[in-house]
Amino acid sequence: MATMSMNKVIHRAFRRDLDRFVAALGSFPAGDHERAAGLGRAWDNFEDQLTHHHTGEHEIAWPALRRLGVSDDLLAQLDAEHDVMAGALGDALTTMTRLRTSASADDAAAAKAAFEQLRTVTITHLDHEESEVEDVYLSNVDSPVVKEMGKQFAKVSPARGGRFFAWLLDGATPEEKAAATSDIPAPVLAVISGVFGRGYRKDIAPVWRS
């Protein structure tokens, strides 16, 4: 039996990025426009991955969870938490837009504060969601409902899929990597992440190595 759902692996990637942003903004060198641009690229990816994940939850995961017995009340609570996160995401966007232009110490401090708030509300939501539905995913991993859900999530372009896996596996633990790739043939993963994940590895991964 799997020890971690793909949903939880994705959540851990969001947690990693939030920690990375807070650390990077806390040590931001004032006036470094190249660093500001790099963090801006990382932000574009983070915002896109989070928005895509939440859209997929609304359109694909929530209907599947209903079929597995998860209540509408719980899903409504999770949706309300998404709304809180959207507000914090907007605040982070505002501060990152300023930082990309100015590369100033004041704007880096404002961005750090925004990311700390975004991290707080995001982790609150992720902890709640995992406590309620992680066991549902794991106990139904072989059910037709979960298998069909996985097929629906996999219907993305090679470009998105490659960037997703390159991001997802960047800094992942062996347990996370195993859970994320257990159902994907190694040659397929190599092509998707190797070819179509090249942009992430070239433009974003180095930001976190700096």
Number of C-alpha atoms within 10 A of each C-alpha: 7 13 11 17 20 20 19 20 21 22 20 19 20 22 15 15 19 21 14 17 20 20 15 18 22 15 13 20 15 15 13 14 16 11 20 26 17 19 23 20 17 22 20 14 17 17 16 12 20 17 15 11 16 14 12 15 18 13 12 16 21 20 16 20 20 13 12 15 9 16 12 13 9 14 19 12 14 17 17 13 18 18 12 15 22 17 13 21 21 14 18 22 19 14 19 26 15 17 26 21 13 17 21 19 18 13 21 26 18 20 25 23 18 22 26 19 17 22 22 14 19 23 18 13 20 20 12 15 19 16 11 14 17 17 14 17 23 17 12 13 16 11 13 11 17 20 13 13 18 16 9 14 14 11 10 10 9 16 15 16 18 24 22 20 21 24 24 21 19 16 16 17 12 10 12 21 17 17 18 21 14 11 10 10 9 11 9 10 17 14 13 21 24 17 15 21 22 17 16 21 17 10 12 21 19 12 19 16 6 8
